[in-house]
Amino acid sequence: MTTDTRPLAGTVALVAGGTRGGGRGIAVALGSAGATVYVTGRSSGAGRSDLDRPETIEDTAERITAAGGLGIAVRTDHSRPDEVRALVDRIAAEQDGRLDVLVNSVWGGDPLTDWEHPLWEQDLETGLRLLRQAVETHVITSRFALPLMVARRSGLVVEVTDGNTARYRGSFFYDLAKSAVIRLAFAQAAELRPHGVAAVAITPGFLRSEAMLDHFGVTEATWRDGVAQDPDFAHSESPAYLGRAVAALAADPQVMAKSGRALATWDLYREYGFTDADGTRPDFAAHWAKSLEAEHGPLGDPL
């Protein structure tokens, strides 16, 4: 039996928020499967975003192309409807109106999250800014991108979140944002179903983003050195794992059966058989049940 190594050849994808982390992992995995990927964000060679990190959309685009796809970097602030409209108009013009996969992965909320205080002690403007950055951007992007999918009566929308249960996520505005993103997938699925377009939410486990690697003072090549600081880090996963999960969904002709669901890498690897970049199959839910549930309670049932 032969395996198609480029199941997404001819596919056009937009990864909004693909500069780093899970978004970058998804963009590169889609490229590895043969897709043309428009990767967007605010950090580019022309200047950094207010996160002031070194990763750029151009670097992500180069990785997409090196993986076997075609990466196209377009600097876009997804909080600005005029910029998103222009982005989608460009995709439509360059791809004959085709858009097969939309990934809403815009986040940028780490420096805005207050893990120390309850709602009534938090800075209100900072919290509302987090919601605008992490939720409103997804709404704006879908508003302009979905007509391309509806017109073709096919496609997949992926909302990237943190967690796929109703469990409280430790900070009011963070929890609200990540839970709202799951609801965005559910609501889009309901409205898109008559048009043959699927929408799902997806979460990684303990993600080894660039910022997390920096936090532990390690690289992807030496990440296991961080386990001494946090034993749970041994069960982390690279962005490639999340990317391969999304690529598998995008290549699944039966993906409509999953529309409206909140999915997780730790379930999808069993169904689709993918591995992380190092050949392992991290399962953070299993680790939680074995080592963390007694102290922190169960993760809860998927939404």
Long-range contacts (C-beta under 8 A, 24 or more apart in sequence): 5-33, 6-33, 6-34, 6-68, 7-33, 7-34, 7-247, 7-251, 8-33, 8-34, 8-35, 8-69, 8-100, 8-247, 8-250, 8-251, 9-33, 9-34, 9-35, 10-34, 11-35, 11-36, 11-100, 11-101, 11-250, 12-36, 12-38, 12-91, 12-95, 12-98, 12-99, 12-100, 12-101, 13-37, 13-38, 13-99, 13-100, 13-101, 13-102, 13-103, 13-250, 14-38, 14-40, 14-87, 14-88, 14-91, 14-99, 14-101, 14-102, 14-103, 14-141, 14-145, 15-39, 15-40, 15-103, 15-105, 16-40, 16-41, 16-76, 16-78, 16-102, 16-103, 16-104, 16-105, 16-106, 16-137, 16-138, 16-141, 17-41, 17-78, 17-103, 17-104, 17-105, 17-106, 17-107, 17-108, 17-137, 17-160, 18-57, 18-60, 18-103, 18-105, 19-43, 19-49, 19-53, 19-55, 19-56, 19-57, 19-60, 20-53, 20-55, 20-60, 20-209, 20-210, 20-211, 21-105, 21-107, 21-207, 21-209, 21-210, 21-211, 21-239, 22-105, 22-160, 22-204, 22-207, 22-209, 22-239, 22-242, 22-243, 23-60, 23-103, 23-105, 23-106, 23-107, 23-160, 24-55, 24-60, 24-63, 24-239, 25-238, 25-239, 25-240, 25-241, 25-242, 25-243, 26-103, 26-105, 26-158, 26-160, 26-239, 26-242, 26-243, 26-246, 26-247, 27-60, 27-63, 27-64, 27-71, 27-103, 27-243, 28-60, 28-63, 28-64, 28-67, 28-239, 28-240, 28-243, 29-67, 29-240, 29-243, 29-244, 29-246, 29-247, 30-64, 30-69, 30-101, 30-243, 30-246, 30-247, 30-250, 31-63, 31-64, 31-65, 31-67, 31-68, 31-69, 31-70, 31-71, 32-67, 32-68, 32-69, 32-243, 32-247, 33-68, 33-69, 33-247, 33-250, 33-251, 34-68, 34-69, 35-69, 35-70, 35-100, 35-101, 35-250, 36-69, 36-70, 36-72, 36-95, 37-61, 37-64, 37-69, 37-70, 37-71, 37-72, 38-72, 38-74, 38-87, 38-91, 39-64, 39-71, 39-72, 39-73, 39-74, 40-73, 40-74, 40-75, 40-76, 40-78, 40-87, 41-75, 41-76, 41-106, 42-75, 42-76, 42-77, 42-108, 44-73, 44-75, 46-75, 49-108, 50-108, 51-108, 51-110, 51-111, 53-210, 53-211, 55-210, 78-106, 78-137, 78-138, 78-140, 78-141, 79-132, 79-133, 79-136, 79-137, 79-140, 80-140, 81-140, 81-143, 81-144, 84-140, 84-141, 84-143, 84-144, 84-145, 85-144, 87-144, 88-144, 88-145, 88-148, 91-145, 91-148, 92-148, 97-148, 97-151, 97-152, 98-148, 98-152, 99-145, 99-148, 99-149, 99-152, 99-155, 100-149, 100-154, 100-155, 100-156, 100-250, 101-155, 101-156, 101-157, 101-158, 101-246, 101-250, 102-141, 102-142, 102-145, 102-146, 102-149, 102-155, 102-156, 102-157, 102-158, 103-157, 103-158, 103-160, 103-246, 104-137, 104-138, 104-141, 104-142, 104-157, 104-158, 104-159, 104-160, 104-181, 104-184, 105-158, 105-160, 106-133, 106-134, 106-137, 106-138, 106-141, 107-133, 107-134, 107-160, 108-133, 108-134, 109-133, 109-134, 109-174, 109-177, 110-211, 112-173, 113-171, 113-173, 113-174, 114-171, 114-173, 115-170, 115-171, 115-174, 118-172, 119-172, 119-173, 122-172, 122-173, 126-173, 127-172, 127-173, 128-173, 130-173, 130-174, 130-177, 131-173, 131-176, 131-177, 131-180, 134-177, 134-178, 134-181, 135-177, 135-180, 135-181, 135-184, 138-181, 138-184, 139-184, 142-184, 142-188, 146-188, 146-192, 146-197, 149-192, 149-195, 149-197, 150-192, 150-195, 150-197, 153-195, 153-196, 153-197, 154-196, 154-197, 155-196, 155-197, 155-198, 156-197, 156-198, 156-199, 156-200, 156-249, 156-250, 156-255, 157-185, 157-188, 157-192, 157-197, 157-198, 157-199, 157-200, 158-185, 158-199, 158-200, 158-201, 158-202, 158-246, 158-249, 159-184, 159-185, 159-188, 159-199, 159-200, 159-201, 159-202, 160-201, 160-202, 160-203, 160-242, 161-201, 161-202, 161-203, 161-262, 162-203, 162-204, 163-203, 163-299, 164-201, 164-202, 164-203, 164-262, 164-263, 164-264, 164-302, 164-303, 165-262, 165-299, 165-300, 165-301, 165-302, 165-303, 166-300, 166-301, 166-303, 167-297, 167-298, 167-299, 167-300, 182-262, 182-303, 185-260, 185-261, 185-262, 186-260, 186-262, 186-303, 189-259, 189-260, 190-260, 192-259, 193-256, 193-259, 193-260, 196-256, 198-255, 198-256, 198-258, 198-259, 199-259, 199-260, 200-249, 200-255, 200-258, 200-259, 200-260, 200-261, 200-262, 200-263, 201-261, 201-262, 201-263, 201-303, 202-242, 202-245, 202-246, 202-249, 202-262, 202-263, 202-264, 202-265, 202-268, 203-262, 203-263, 203-264, 203-265, 204-237, 204-239, 204-241, 204-242, 204-264, 204-265, 205-235, 205-236, 205-237, 205-264, 205-265, 205-266, 205-282, 205-283, 205-284, 205-285, 205-287, 206-232, 206-233, 206-235, 206-236, 206-237, 206-282, 206-284, 207-236, 207-237, 207-238, 207-239, 207-242, 208-236, 208-237, 208-238, 208-239, 209-239, 212-236, 220-277, 232-287, 232-291, 232-292, 235-282, 235-283, 235-284, 235-287, 236-282, 236-284, 237-265, 237-276, 237-282, 237-284, 238-276, 238-277, 238-278, 240-276, 240-277, 241-265, 241-269, 241-274, 241-275, 241-276, 241-277, 241-282, 244-272, 244-274, 244-275, 244-276, 245-269, 245-272, 245-274, 247-274, 248-272, 248-274, 261-302, 262-302, 262-303, 263-302, 264-302, 267-302
